Amino acid sequence: MPVQQLVSSRDYPLDVVARRASGRSLAVVRLDAQGRPSDCRIVHSSGTKSLDDASCMVMLRARFRPARDKAGRLMESVFPLQLSWRIMG
């Protein structure tokens, strides 16, 4: 599922809506062997803690295709992902 489909307007933190804040968070998500996120770490902040926290919240509820080693066995992996937050309109 594309990341854009994981995020809805309900995910935008209310404390930044009034300020119409926006930003881009770069997160690194650790995935278990089944493709489920087990950890999220912000490596480049949007400049707003609420947006960074929301980025990890979205990523931790996502499901990814599991990584496989050269022999085709499921394995843990790390996935970098950038989320851009902006209020439209």
N, C-alpha and C positions, 0 to 999 in steps of 0.2 A: 504494500500500500504506500503510495507517495506520501511524504511527510505533510504536504499541504492538506491532505485529507484528514490528518490527525488533529489539526488545530482548528478550533472554532472561535468565534467572538467571545465565548464564555471563558476561554483560556487567558484572555488579555487581562492582566491584573488591574483591578478597579482603582488602586491607588495611583496608577499612571494614566488612566483614561482621562481623568479631569485635566491633567496637564498636557494631554495629547502627546505624551512621550513616545518615542520610537527608538529602535536600536537593533543591533545585530549581535547575537550571541553565538560563539563557536564552542561547541561542546564535544567532548570525547565520551562515547558511550561504550561501556564494557558489556559484551554479550556472552551469555553462557552457551553451552554446546547446542541448546535447542533454539537459539536465536532470541532468547528473552533477555532484556536489559537487566543487568545486576548492579550497575553503578553508572553515574553520570558526573562528569567533572567539567566545569567551565574553564576553557583555556584562553578565551578572549572575551572579556565582558562587554556587554552592550552599554555599560555605563550606568545601568539601573539594576539593582539587585533583584527587584521584583520580576523583571523580564528574564534575567538569568535563571532565577528559580523556576519560572514558568516554562522555560526551555527544557530544563531537566525533567520537570513534571510530565510534559508531553512525551519526551523521549522514553521515560521509564514505563509508560503505559503502552508503548508501541511494541510490535512484534516484527522481527526481521527474519529473513531467510538465513538459516544457520550456515556458518562457514564450514568448509571441509578442507582437510589436508590433501596432499597429493595422492594419497591412497583412497580418498573418498570418505574418510571417517569424519564424523562431526567433531568440531573443535570450538573452543572459546575464541573470541576475537574482539577487536577494538574497532570502533566505527566513528570517524569524525563527522560532525554534522553542524551545519550553520543554519540558524533560524533568524529570519528578519521579521521584526515586529513593527508594524505601522498601522495607524488608524486611517482607514479609507474614507474619503468623502469630506 
